[in-house]
């Protein structure tokens, strides 16, 4: 049946997958080089947290605007500008110190004089990277809503979202080696340049389904099988939707809170695990390549399997949202294994690596589903904006997690018990999903399609 229908939509899904892979490659370079840069520039954990939080805060604000831009410019143009900007942002990390020297007087004008030049430069580079990277998920979710019927969207989302895992796997396999052989600056430049290669294929192969010449008539009809429901959700036919109106819906706030509570967990796993291996097990440089690669490889199963999991419930007659929420409840229990990471860490560093890998895999399963709840309940014209609102919430949650983590680690490091700081953070990572699910379910107990935008 699928062969007769056609499968060009999966070519689009592949493009989204590779863009997301590049997205996470670029953002993870800094965390992998943190031990090296820390030794070179003498950063404290709090200063590194300031750099990481700059990315997260800028990303949060930019996501809010990115959703609107994607809805207004369309998927093709907005995605193109996003990857150009984030690739430039990734490359200019190599010039962070001279940039910091140039910007130092600006900080002085505002009375901020105690910030090292290297920190200023990396904060600027992270901000540029964040503005560009904010366009990835709103554009990818919108493209998925354009090219897939509702019953396939969580699976397609799980596939392209697994690019986050592949990026996280490839980064520890490549970045430490590049830094050791070519210098840390080269790692930023080489990884950042990959985005420009993707851009060529995007312009060659992407267009809206109605204008896509490579799409068969049968596949277009298959993609548009939810057209009647979409028309019901958008009776006016207008492409405009206001943030104020979106904030009046519990569905928006459910997505907002779910992202706020759980995105910070993934940020923590991305930005702090290299530091954790150094602090707890004195592992640096190429020593972290294997354990981090194994850990992030595990997340592939969560992303793809989690995206397919709700289909089990849908085949039993559940509506997409109700089936998704049942799947998400089961997924929310899995991160509780992270509670055992520190107690079992004395056996071997592989114990926390594997347990955190299970928790991170559960996050990816959760992420594939929470993104898709938006297209379950909102018309296509509002998907980018709602994803942007939720992404902003996730970014703010990430800022809080990063800043609290940096302060905790410096505090307990001074006391000679840095492991206590990691125990506290791992505890939050373990329980965040259950808290998020309870609040989301309370706000939206049953599926309700938005029809009055």
ChimeraX attribute file (.defattr): number of C-alpha atoms within 10 A of each C-alpha:
attribute: neighborCount
match mode: 1-to-1
recipient: residues
	/A:1	5
	/A:2	8
	/A:3	7
	/A:4	9
	/A:5	16
	/A:6	17
	/A:7	13
	/A:8	18
	/A:9	21
	/A:10	15
	/A:11	12
	/A:12	21
	/A:13	22
	/A:14	16
	/A:15	19
	/A:16	27
	/A:17	24
	/A:18	19
	/A:19	27
	/A:20	24
	/A:21	24
	/A:22	27
	/A:23	30
	/A:24	21
	/A:25	29
	/A:26	29
	/A:27	27
	/A:28	20
	/A:29	25
	/A:30	25
	/A:31	20
	/A:32	27
	/A:33	21
	/A:34	20
	/A:35	20
	/A:36	18
	/A:37	16
	/A:38	15
	/A:39	10
	/A:40	10
	/A:41	12
	/A:42	13
	/A:43	17
	/A:44	15
	/A:45	23
	/A:46	20
	/A:47	19
	/A:48	24
	/A:49	23
	/A:50	20
	/A:51	24
	/A:52	26
	/A:53	26
	/A:54	21
	/A:55	26
	/A:56	28
	/A:57	22
	/A:58	21
	/A:59	30
	/A:60	27
	/A:61	20
	/A:62	23
	/A:63	33
	/A:64	24
	/A:65	19
	/A:66	32
	/A:67	29
	/A:68	26
	/A:69	21
	/A:70	28
	/A:71	22
	/A:72	16
	/A:73	11
	/A:74	17
	/A:75	24
	/A:76	16
	/A:77	16
	/A:78	21
	/A:79	28
	/A:80	21
	/A:81	13
	/A:82	21
	/A:83	27
	/A:84	18
	/A:85	18
	/A:86	30
	/A:87	25
	/A:88	19
	/A:89	26
	/A:90	30
	/A:91	22
	/A:92	23
	/A:93	27
	/A:94	20
	/A:95	16
	/A:96	22
	/A:97	18
	/A:98	14
	/A:99	20
	/A:100	23
	/A:101	15
	/A:102	13
	/A:103	15
	/A:104	19
	/A:105	13
	/A:106	13
	/A:107	14
	/A:108	12
	/A:109	9
	/A:110	8
	/A:111	9
	/A:112	11
	/A:113	13
	/A:114	8
	/A:115	13
	/A:116	16
	/A:117	20
	/A:118	22
	/A:119	19
	/A:120	24
	/A:121	25
	/A:122	26
	/A:123	23
	/A:124	21
	/A:125	26
	/A:126	27
	/A:127	24
	/A:128	23
	/A:129	30
	/A:130	27
	/A:131	24
	/A:132	27
	/A:133	30
	/A:134	30
	/A:135	32
	/A:136	24
	/A:137	27
	/A:138	30
	/A:139	29
	/A:140	25
	/A:141	27
	/A:142	23
	/A:143	27
	/A:144	26
	/A:145	25
	/A:146	19
	/A:147	25
	/A:148	26
	/A:149	17
	/A:150	19
	/A:151	17
	/A:152	19
	/A:153	26
	/A:154	35
	/A:155	24
	/A:156	28
	/A:157	30
	/A:158	30
	/A:159	24
	/A:160	28
	/A:161	31
	/A:162	30
	/A:163	24
	/A:164	24
	/A:165	28
	/A:166	22
	/A:167	25
	/A:168	27
	/A:169	25
	/A:170	20
	/A:171	28
	/A:172	28
	/A:173	17
	/A:174	16
	/A:175	27
	/A:176	24
	/A:177	17
	/A:178	18
	/A:179	19
	/A:180	13
	/A:181	11
	/A:182	11
	/A:183	14
	/A:184	21
	/A:185	16
	/A:186	17
	/A:187	27
	/A:188	28
	/A:189	20
	/A:190	15
	/A:191	22
	/A:192	27
	/A:193	18
	/A:194	17
	/A:195	25
	/A:196	14
	/A:197	9
	/A:198	17
	/A:199	17
	/A:200	11
	/A:201	11
	/A:202	18
	/A:203	12
	/A:204	8
	/A:205	14
	/A:206	18
	/A:207	19
	/A:208	14
	/A:209	20
	/A:210	12
	/A:211	9
	/A:212	13
	/A:213	11
	/A:214	13
	/A:215	18
	/A:216	16
	/A:217	13
	/A:218	12
	/A:219	21
	/A:220	19
	/A:221	13
	/A:222	17
	/A:223	20
	/A:224	19
	/A:225	14
	/A:226	15
	/A:227	13
	/A:228	10
	/A:229	14
	/A:230	19
	/A:231	13
	/A:232	16
	/A:233	20
	/A:234	20
	/A:235	12
	/A:236	11
	/A:237	12
	/A:238	9
	/A:239	13
	/A:240	11
	/A:241	14
	/A:242	11
	/A:243	13
	/A:244	8
	/A:245	11
	/A:246	19
	/A:247	14
	/A:248	10
	/A:249	13
	/A:250	14
	/A:251	24
	/A:252	24
	/A:253	21
	/A:254	24
	/A:255	27
	/A:256	23
	/A:257	20
	/A:258	26
	/A:259	27
	/A:260	23
	/A:261	24
	/A:262	26
	/A:263	25
	/A:264	25
	/A:265	25
	/A:266	19
	/A:267	22
	/A:268	18
	/A:269	19
	/A:270	21
	/A:271	21
	/A:272	23
	/A:273	18
	/A:274	23
	/A:275	21
	/A:276	17
	/A:277	20
	/A:278	16
	/A:279	17
	/A:280	15
	/A:281	13
	/A:282	11
	/A:283	17
	/A:284	19
	/A:285	19
	/A:286	17
	/A:287	14
	/A:288	20
	/A:289	22
	/A:290	12
	/A:291	18
	/A:292	25
	/A:293	19
	/A:294	16
	/A:295	25
	/A:296	28
	/A:297	20
	/A:298	21
	/A:299	27
	/A:300	25
	/A:301	19
	/A:302	28
	/A:303	31
	/A:304	23
	/A:305	20
	/A:306	29
	/A:307	30
	/A:308	24
	/A:309	21
	/A:310	25
	/A:311	21
	/A:312	13
	/A:313	17
	/A:314	16
	/A:315	12
	/A:316	9
	/A:317	11
	/A:318	15
	/A:319	17
	/A:320	23
	/A:321	25
	/A:322	22
	/A:323	20
	/A:324	28
	/A:325	23
	/A:326	16
	/A:327	22
	/A:328	24
	/A:329	17
	/A:330	13
	/A:331	23
	/A:332	23
	/A:333	16
	/A:334	19
	/A:335	26
	/A:336	23
	/A:337	19
	/A:338	25
	/A:339	22
	/A:340	17
	/A:341	22
	/A:342	21
	/A:343	12
	/A:344	14
	/A:345	16
	/A:346	13
	/A:347	10
	/A:348	10
	/A:349	17
	/A:350	16
	/A:351	17
	/A:352	23
	/A:353	21
	/A:354	20
	/A:355	22
	/A:356	28
	/A:357	26
	/A:358	22
	/A:359	31
	/A:360	29
	/A:361	30
	/A:362	28
	/A:363	26
	/A:364	27
	/A:365	30
	/A:366	28
	/A:367	26
	/A:368	29
	/A:369	27
	/A:370	25
	/A:371	26
	/A:372	28
	/A:373	24
	/A:374	25
	/A:375	25
	/A:376	24
	/A:377	20
	/A:378	23
	/A:379	22
	/A:380	22
	/A:381	24
	/A:382	25
	/A:383	28
	/A:384	32
	/A:385	29
	/A:386	28
	/A:387	31
	/A:388	29
	/A:389	30
	/A:390	28
	/A:391	29
	/A:392	28
	/A:393	28
	/A:394	30
	/A:395	28
	/A:396	24
	/A:397	23
	/A:398	29
	/A:399	27
	/A:400	18
	/A:401	22
	/A:402	28
	/A:403	19
	/A:404	15
	/A:405	21
	/A:406	22
	/A:407	17
	/A:408	21
	/A:409	23
	/A:410	17
	/A:411	17
	/A:412	15
	/A:413	16
	/A:414	10
	/A:415	9
	/A:416	10
	/A:417	13
	/A:418	18
	/A:419	16
	/A:420	16
	/A:421	19
	/A:422	20
	/A:423	17
	/A:424	14
	/A:425	19
	/A:426	24
	/A:427	18
	/A:428	19
	/A:429	27
	/A:430	23
	/A:431	20
	/A:432	21
	/A:433	28
	/A:434	22
	/A:435	14
	/A:436	22
	/A:437	24
	/A:438	15
	/A:439	17
	/A:440	21
	/A:441	16
	/A:442	12
	/A:443	17
	/A:444	18
	/A:445	14
	/A:446	12
	/A:447	16
	/A:448	13
	/A:449	17
	/A:450	17
	/A:451	16
	/A:452	12
	/A:453	19
